[in-house]
Amino acid sequence: MKPLTVICGYLGSGKTTLINHILKSTSFPIGILVNDFGELNIDKYLIENEDELTISLTNGCVCCNLNDDLGDSLNFMLSQKVKAVILESSGVALPVKMSNYGTSWPGYKLSKLLTVVEGRTLKQLLSDKFVSKTVKSQIIQSDLIYINRYNDFDLELLSSMNPVYKKEEELDALLENIFIETDTVGEILPFVEEHNSLKTEVLLFDGPINQEDILNFLDANPGIERLKGWISDSENQSWLVQVTRSERDFTVSKYQTTSRLVVIYKKDLNKKILYK
């Protein structure tokens, strides 16, 4: 039986960063299944793993229903020389639904339901009428929380919902038992998950897009929850773009591709600034 660890967490909380830490700190091969919310799976290209051991699941959020991609991928990993599998869920998936794959899929046992929380946006997310139920459910339903970029107030708020957590400076302790089988699945809250409150769209560009264009686009669309992808500017320089509620990052990229972005948002999207 292969241990399956499910990693949840709201959009931009740091799931991919944590997975890369796990891969760097583990001596044995690990299979990674990545389920992005949008049609383009950007996260697959950001995970530092062997190509054949990282699989993109792009046929929708697997929190809602089993699809052929996930079933085939779980079976494929059973045939590989991996000692564990990590399923990185979409940013709006519920841990208790994801746990079904570790408790019922042949050949697997559930090791951990882990949710990643970004402390500095936690209060804001919990007060947001569109996403608060999803974020609270992710925290309450997990058997372990990993919190990063936090202060003391964030820890108090988190512990009132789930007292079992590791801070970013306790990463080594988290890694020691991340593949150990869990005994419990967290509480199920009496409401449904809120995929319908969020929309996603893929933006493709024929010509150059500069950082200033992206910043103006963000300012014109305050309902954007997450934006990620690559752009190529007027100097033919490629940039990895990562936007969350708390950050707007542009990192020089060697990945040469056409400009393409995935946008996840709550309200109507004004694209006139980008498509002049």
C-alpha positions as a printed Julia matrix, in Angstrom:
276×3 Matrix{Float64}:
   0.0    0.0     0.0
   1.39   3.38   -1.0
   0.84   6.29    1.4
  -1.17   9.13   -0.17
  -0.77  12.61    1.3
  -3.37  15.18    0.29
  -2.21  18.8     0.38
  -4.96  21.41    0.34
  -4.91  25.17    0.89
  -6.54  28.25   -0.53
  -5.28  29.87   -3.74
  -1.74  31.18   -3.29
  -1.22  29.77    0.21
   2.11  28.13   -0.69
   1.27  24.51   -1.54
   3.75  24.23   -4.41
   6.54  25.78   -2.32
   5.92  23.24    0.44
   5.95  20.35   -2.03
   9.3   21.47   -3.38
  10.65  21.53    0.2
   9.39  17.99    0.7
  11.04  16.79   -2.53
  14.38  18.38   -1.59
  14.3   16.9     1.91
  13.28  13.35    1.0
  15.72  10.7    -0.18
  13.16   8.44   -1.89
  11.15   9.1    -5.08
   7.69  10.64   -4.66
   4.88  10.8    -7.18
   3.11  14.16   -7.5
  -0.41  14.66   -8.85
  -1.28  18.31   -9.43
  -4.87  19.51   -9.75
  -5.1   23.2   -10.66
  -8.44  25.01  -10.62
  -7.91  26.55  -14.07
  -7.67  24.93  -17.49
  -3.9   25.45  -17.64
  -1.96  23.61  -14.95
   0.84  26.08  -14.22
   1.89  24.4   -10.98
   3.17  21.28  -12.73
   5.96  23.35  -14.31
   6.91  24.83  -10.92
   7.37  21.52   -9.12
  10.99  20.37   -9.01
  10.5   16.65   -9.56
  11.27  14.07  -12.22
   9.02  14.8   -15.21
   7.55  11.32  -15.39
   6.67  11.4   -11.68
   4.68  14.65  -11.88
   1.26  14.45  -13.51
  -1.09  17.3   -14.32
  -4.82  16.78  -13.71
  -6.64  19.3   -15.88
 -10.18  17.95  -16.29
 -11.67  20.02  -13.48
 -11.36  19.99   -9.71
 -11.15  16.4    -8.47
 -12.73  17.46   -5.19
 -16.12  17.35   -6.92
 -15.95  14.12   -8.86
 -13.58  11.4    -9.96
 -12.35  11.85  -13.51
 -10.38   9.62  -15.83
  -7.21  11.69  -15.41
  -7.06  11.07  -11.67
  -7.99   7.39  -11.86
  -5.41   6.68  -14.55
  -2.77   8.71  -12.68
  -3.32   6.9    -9.38
  -3.0    3.56  -11.16
   0.1    4.73  -13.04
   1.86   5.7    -9.79
   1.22   2.22   -8.41
   3.36   0.85  -11.24
   6.23   3.27  -10.58
   9.09   2.95   -8.11
   7.76   5.64   -5.8
   7.39   5.14   -2.06
   4.7    7.76   -1.59
   2.3    9.94   -3.58
   1.26  13.54   -2.97
  -2.0   14.87   -4.37
  -1.89  18.67   -4.56
  -5.52  19.71   -4.7
  -6.96  22.8    -6.3
  -7.1   25.91   -4.12
 -10.82  25.47   -3.46
 -10.93  21.74   -2.74
 -12.18  20.31    0.55
  -9.86  17.91    2.44
 -12.64  15.58    3.55
 -13.68  14.96   -0.07
 -10.09  14.45   -1.16
  -9.58  11.9     1.62
 -11.78   9.42   -0.26
  -8.94   8.7    -2.67
  -6.65   7.65    0.16
  -9.23   5.55    2.01
 -10.94   3.76   -0.87
  -8.66   3.66   -3.93
  -7.06   0.2    -4.32
  -3.37   0.16   -3.47
  -3.38   3.34   -1.34
  -3.68   4.3     2.3
  -4.32   7.84    3.5
  -1.33   9.28    5.34
  -2.14  12.95    5.9
  -4.77  15.55    5.14
  -2.6   18.64    5.23
  -3.78  22.2     4.63
  -1.38  25.06    3.96
  -2.39  28.41    5.46
  -0.87  31.81    4.76
  -1.2   33.62    8.07
  -1.18  37.19    6.81
  -4.28  36.68    4.64
  -6.19  34.37    7.01
  -8.34  37.01    8.74
  -9.21  38.62    5.42
 -10.21  35.31    3.84
 -12.36  34.29    6.79
 -14.31  37.55    6.54
 -14.84  37.28    2.77
 -18.42  36.22    2.0
 -17.35  34.47   -1.21
 -14.63  32.19    0.14
 -14.82  32.14    3.96
 -16.67  28.81    4.17
 -14.17  27.08    1.91
 -11.18  28.4     3.85
 -12.7   27.48    7.22
 -13.62  24.01    5.95
 -10.08  23.41    4.72
  -8.72  24.21    8.18
 -11.28  22.3    10.25
 -11.32  19.19    8.07
  -7.55  18.65    8.04
  -5.63  16.6    10.56
  -2.58  18.85   10.21
  -2.06  22.51    9.28
   1.12  24.11    7.99
   1.13  27.88    8.52
   3.56  30.31    6.94
   4.02  34.11    6.94
   2.16  34.64   10.19
   2.11  36.67   13.41
   0.88  35.8    16.91
  -2.68  36.9    16.16
  -2.78  34.6    13.13
  -1.77  31.66   15.34
  -4.53  32.47   17.85
  -7.09  32.63   15.07
  -5.89  29.37   13.55
  -5.75  27.48   16.84
  -9.37  28.4    17.57
 -10.34  26.32   14.53
  -7.65  23.62   14.52
  -4.99  23.37   17.25
  -2.89  20.82   15.36
  -0.45  22.84   13.28
   3.2   23.3    12.43
   4.8   26.68   11.84
   7.21  27.3     8.98
  10.18  27.14   11.35
   8.98  23.64   12.34
   9.18  22.32    8.8
  11.6   19.53    9.74
   9.16  18.19   12.32
   6.37  18.27    9.75
   8.47  16.32    7.25
   9.15  13.58    9.77
   5.55  12.36    9.85
   3.99  13.62    6.63
   3.77  10.08    5.21
   2.61   8.4     8.43
  -0.93   7.05    8.28
  -3.59   9.26    9.85
  -6.21   8.0    12.31
  -8.93  10.59   11.82
 -10.6   12.79    9.26
 -11.59  16.24   10.44
 -15.03  17.67   11.06
 -17.41  18.1     8.13
 -19.1   21.5     8.18
 -22.81  21.72    7.27
 -22.46  23.52    3.97
 -21.37  22.76    0.47
 -18.09  23.78   -1.11
 -18.17  27.04   -3.04
 -16.68  26.43   -6.49
 -19.53  28.35   -8.11
 -18.49  31.59   -6.43
 -15.2   31.6    -8.36
 -14.59  31.75  -12.09
 -11.5   30.92  -14.08
 -10.22  32.04  -17.45
  -7.11  31.48  -19.54
  -5.62  34.58  -21.19
  -3.4   34.08  -24.25
  -1.45  36.82  -26.04
   0.06  37.05  -29.49
   2.28  40.05  -28.76
   4.45  41.26  -25.85
   2.97  41.95  -22.42
   4.89  44.09  -19.93
   4.77  44.08  -16.14
   3.07  47.46  -16.14
   0.24  46.0   -18.25
  -0.31  43.26  -15.67
  -0.25  45.7   -12.73
  -2.8   47.96  -14.43
  -4.96  44.92  -15.14
  -4.84  43.89  -11.47
  -5.73  47.39  -10.29
  -8.73  47.4   -12.64
  -9.93  44.01  -11.35
 -10.01  43.92   -7.53
 -12.01  40.68   -7.65
  -8.98  38.64   -8.8
  -8.1   35.95   -6.25
  -5.17  34.37   -8.1
  -3.19  34.99  -11.28
  -0.25  32.95  -12.5
   1.56  32.1   -15.68
   4.24  33.5   -17.96
   4.6   36.68  -19.97
   7.13  37.76  -22.58
   7.77  41.51  -22.57
   8.78  43.96  -25.3
  12.46  43.11  -24.65
  11.71  39.4   -25.29
  12.37  38.6   -21.62
  10.21  35.88  -20.09
   8.74  36.35  -16.62
   7.0   33.98  -14.24
   4.02  35.88  -12.81
   2.6   34.9    -9.41
  -0.19  37.01   -7.91
  -2.05  36.28   -4.68
  -3.99  38.44   -2.26
  -0.75  39.46   -0.57
   1.88  39.44   -3.34
   2.55  40.49   -6.91
   5.73  38.73   -7.99
   7.58  38.83  -11.31
  10.53  36.44  -11.55
  12.91  36.18  -14.51
  12.21  32.88  -16.24
  14.24  30.73  -18.63
  11.04  29.04  -19.71
  10.4   30.36  -23.21
   6.74  30.2   -24.12
   3.93  32.32  -25.45
   2.43  34.67  -22.9
  -0.33  32.84  -21.05
  -2.02  33.46  -17.74
  -4.6   31.72  -15.62
  -6.91  34.09  -13.74
  -9.23  33.04  -10.92
 -11.7   35.73   -9.93
 -14.98  36.48   -8.17
 -16.54  39.2   -10.32
 -16.69  40.16  -13.99
 -13.26  40.5   -15.58
 -12.26  43.72  -17.35
  -9.74  42.68  -20.03
  -9.7   45.88  -22.11
  -6.4   47.0   -20.56
  -4.62  43.84  -21.77
  -6.27  43.58  -25.18
  -5.92  47.12  -26.47
